[in-house]
């Protein structure tokens, strides 16, 4: 991006980043416009996939690693999306407590992984 504007940066003098790719295989979740008063887009986002596998080889001088910081399948807790609950209206179920295993979400993350999960 900077190169397109003509700016040059020295990677050695710039801040570096670690990117959490544990839920970004399909990008961010965008709820239907106007459906929720608070969509809680961060809370157990539906139909997301695992992203790049953890690695220290990012191919980018400013990115030190891609990591799965959020444990795949770990629930964010109950998500009411501004509707008061108890069920998540996107999933039609009450999610497990924060930090608990959420099998449905783990299956989604594997099913929609990008790059796809393989049996190597």
TORTORLO-785802 format. One record per residue (C-alpha): x, y, z; residue number from 1; residue in one letter. Coordinates in Angstrom, 1 decimal, padded with zeros to 4 digits. Layout:
BEGIN
+--------+--------+--------+-----+------+
:     c1 :     c2 :     c3 : pos : code :
+--------+--------+--------+-----+------+
:      X :      Y :      Z : NUM :    A :
...
+--------+--------+--------+-----+------+
***
This chain:
BEGIN
+--------+--------+--------+-----+------+
:     c1 :     c2 :     c3 : pos : code :
+--------+--------+--------+-----+------+
:  000.0 :  000.0 :  000.0 :   1 :    X :
:  002.7 :  002.5 :  000.9 :   2 :    X :
:  004.6 :  001.7 : -002.3 :   3 :    X :
:  001.6 :  002.8 : -004.4 :   4 :    X :
:  001.7 :  006.2 : -002.7 :   5 :    X :
:  005.5 :  006.5 : -003.3 :   6 :    X :
:  006.4 :  006.2 :  000.4 :   7 :    X :
:  009.3 :  004.0 :  001.3 :   8 :    X :
:  009.8 :  002.4 :  004.7 :   9 :    X :
:  012.7 :  000.6 :  006.2 :  10 :    X :
:  011.4 : -002.7 :  007.8 :  11 :    X :
:  014.1 : -002.6 :  010.4 :  12 :    X :
:  012.9 :  000.7 :  011.8 :  13 :    X :
:  009.1 :  000.0 :  011.6 :  14 :    X :
:  006.8 : -001.7 :  014.1 :  15 :    X :
:  006.0 : -005.3 :  013.3 :  16 :    X :
:  002.8 : -007.3 :  013.7 :  17 :    X :
:  001.6 : -010.7 :  014.6 :  18 :    X :
: -001.7 : -011.5 :  012.9 :  19 :    X :
: -004.4 : -013.8 :  014.4 :  20 :    X :
: -005.7 : -015.9 :  011.6 :  21 :    X :
: -007.8 : -018.3 :  013.7 :  22 :    X :
: -011.1 : -017.0 :  012.3 :  23 :    X :
: -010.4 : -015.0 :  009.2 :  24 :    X :
: -010.4 : -017.7 :  006.5 :  25 :    X :
: -013.6 : -016.1 :  005.1 :  26 :    X :
: -012.9 : -012.6 :  006.3 :  27 :    X :
: -015.0 : -010.7 :  008.8 :  28 :    X :
: -018.6 : -011.5 :  009.4 :  29 :    X :
: -021.0 : -008.9 :  008.1 :  30 :    X :
: -024.5 : -009.3 :  009.6 :  31 :    X :
: -027.6 : -008.4 :  007.6 :  32 :    X :
: -027.9 : -004.6 :  007.5 :  33 :    X :
: -030.5 : -003.4 :  010.1 :  34 :    X :
: -031.3 : -006.8 :  011.5 :  35 :    X :
: -029.6 : -006.3 :  014.9 :  36 :    X :
: -029.3 : -003.3 :  017.2 :  37 :    X :
: -025.9 : -004.7 :  018.3 :  38 :    X :
: -024.8 : -007.6 :  016.0 :  39 :    X :
: -021.8 : -008.4 :  018.3 :  40 :    X :
: -019.7 : -009.2 :  015.2 :  41 :    X :
: -016.8 : -010.4 :  017.5 :  42 :    X :
: -019.0 : -012.9 :  019.3 :  43 :    X :
: -018.9 : -016.4 :  017.9 :  44 :    X :
: -019.1 : -015.1 :  014.3 :  45 :    X :
: -021.1 : -017.6 :  012.2 :  46 :    X :
: -019.8 : -019.3 :  009.1 :  47 :    X :
: -016.2 : -018.2 :  009.6 :  48 :    X :
: -013.2 : -020.4 :  008.7 :  49 :    X :
: -009.7 : -021.0 :  009.9 :  50 :    X :
: -007.2 : -018.8 :  008.0 :  51 :    X :
: -003.6 : -019.2 :  007.3 :  52 :    X :
: -001.8 : -021.9 :  009.3 :  53 :    X :
:  000.4 : -020.7 :  012.1 :  54 :    X :
:  003.8 : -019.8 :  010.8 :  55 :    X :
:  006.8 : -017.6 :  011.3 :  56 :    X :
:  007.3 : -017.4 :  007.5 :  57 :    X :
:  004.9 : -014.6 :  006.6 :  58 :    X :
:  006.5 : -013.4 :  003.4 :  59 :    X :
:  006.0 : -009.8 :  004.7 :  60 :    X :
:  008.8 : -007.8 :  006.3 :  61 :    X :
:  006.4 : -006.2 :  008.7 :  62 :    X :
:  004.5 : -009.3 :  009.8 :  63 :    X :
:  006.5 : -011.5 :  012.2 :  64 :    X :
:  004.0 : -014.4 :  012.3 :  65 :    X :
:  000.5 : -015.7 :  011.5 :  66 :    X :
: -000.8 : -017.4 :  014.6 :  67 :    X :
: -004.1 : -019.0 :  015.9 :  68 :    X :
: -004.3 : -016.8 :  019.0 :  69 :    X :
: -008.0 : -017.5 :  019.6 :  70 :    X :
: -008.2 : -021.2 :  020.2 :  71 :    X :
: -010.3 : -022.7 :  017.3 :  72 :    X :
: -013.6 : -023.9 :  018.8 :  73 :    X :
: -013.4 : -021.9 :  022.0 :  74 :    X :
: -016.7 : -020.0 :  022.7 :  75 :    X :
: -016.9 : -016.3 :  023.2 :  76 :    X :
: -019.9 : -016.9 :  025.4 :  77 :    X :
: -023.6 : -016.3 :  024.9 :  78 :    X :
: -024.2 : -013.9 :  021.9 :  79 :    X :
: -027.6 : -012.2 :  021.9 :  80 :    X :
: -027.0 : -009.8 :  019.1 :  81 :    X :
: -029.0 : -007.1 :  020.8 :  82 :    X :
: -032.1 : -009.4 :  021.1 :  83 :    X :
: -031.8 : -010.2 :  024.8 :  84 :    X :
: -031.2 : -014.0 :  024.4 :  85 :    X :
: -030.9 : -016.5 :  025.6 :  86 :    X :
: -030.3 : -018.0 :  022.1 :  87 :    X :
: -028.1 : -016.5 :  019.4 :  88 :    X :
: -030.5 : -015.6 :  016.7 :  89 :    X :
: -027.9 : -016.4 :  014.0 :  90 :    X :
: -027.4 : -019.9 :  015.3 :  91 :    X :
: -030.8 : -020.6 :  016.9 :  92 :    X :
: -029.0 : -022.0 :  020.0 :  93 :    X :
: -027.5 : -020.8 :  023.3 :  94 :    X :
: -023.7 : -020.8 :  022.9 :  95 :    X :
: -021.5 : -022.4 :  025.7 :  96 :    X :
: -020.0 : -020.2 :  028.3 :  97 :    X :
: -016.9 : -018.2 :  027.3 :  98 :    X :
: -013.8 : -020.3 :  027.1 :  99 :    X :
: -015.8 : -023.6 :  026.8 : 100 :    X :
: -015.7 : -026.0 :  023.8 : 101 :    X :
: -018.2 : -025.0 :  021.1 : 102 :    X :
: -018.3 : -028.0 :  018.7 : 103 :    X :
: -020.6 : -026.4 :  016.1 : 104 :    X :
: -018.2 : -023.4 :  015.8 : 105 :    X :
: -015.2 : -025.8 :  015.6 : 106 :    X :
: -016.9 : -027.7 :  012.7 : 107 :    X :
: -017.6 : -024.4 :  010.9 : 108 :    X :
: -014.0 : -023.2 :  011.2 : 109 :    X :
: -012.8 : -026.5 :  009.7 : 110 :    X :
: -015.5 : -026.7 :  007.0 : 111 :    X :
: -014.9 : -023.1 :  005.8 : 112 :    X :
: -011.1 : -023.0 :  006.3 : 113 :    X :
: -009.1 : -021.0 :  003.7 : 114 :    X :
: -006.8 : -022.6 :  002.8 : 115 :    X :
: -008.8 : -025.8 :  003.2 : 116 :    X :
: -007.9 : -028.3 :  005.9 : 117 :    X :
: -006.3 : -031.4 :  004.5 : 118 :    X :
: -005.5 : -034.8 :  005.9 : 119 :    X :
: -001.7 : -034.5 :  005.4 : 120 :    X :
+--------+--------+--------+-----+------+
***
